[in-house]
Amino acid sequence: MKKAKLLAIVVAAAMVSNLSCKEPLPGYQDPRDVFDAYQSGTYALSTAENAVKAYFTVFNAYDETFDARAVLNGTLTIIFERDRTFRKTVQLGPSTIIEARGYDPASGNLRMDPGDSVRFGFSWNMIADDGRSLFNTDLVTFYPNPECPPDLISTQPVRLTIESNVRMYDRTEIVVAPQIRLEFILHRRYVPPRDC
């Protein structure tokens, strides 16, 4: 009797497992929206530079680690709002990485644990893709700074829009950061405080 009950349980279990094996498994799909991104920018004026610094940071918002050969191909575009034809577009790639803890430049492999990030950066000297300089066009007019007359400053704030995107890996979506706007008074050149 015990053998018959045991045999019935084994047969029932085999039938249940046999039924579940015949159901098709859903096809594999790569995860989507696994990266988040943000941008920042600043105007830098010193004895060494008169430039806009633009940064684009991508971080792993997924709960798993990515570890594969990286694509790292994208663009960062800075657009002058008063004349949108005045723009600078930079190709993002390994040469524009500022910080990437898990990136191996020799192999091109990128390991991104949850929360890890890759930061791209570019320093723009105010020269557009077509060769025009913001300092030598009629787009920006300068006048003496009331607090330091040898210092020429823009009569209106310079307003820029920054857009960025990048593909991190072959099998992930292109990461696009929300646009940001940067606004600042442009100085024609650096004037040391002692000359004011």
PyMOL commands that set and color helices and strands:
alter all, ss='L'
color gray80, all
select helices_A, chain A and resi 2-21+94-96+134-136+193-195
alter helices_A, ss='H'
color red, helices_A
select strands_A, chain A and resi 35-45+50-60+66-69+73-80+87-92+97-100+103-104+109-112+117-124+142-145+148-154+158-167+174-176+180-184
alter strands_A, ss='S'
color yellow, strands_A
deselect
rebuild
show_as cartoon
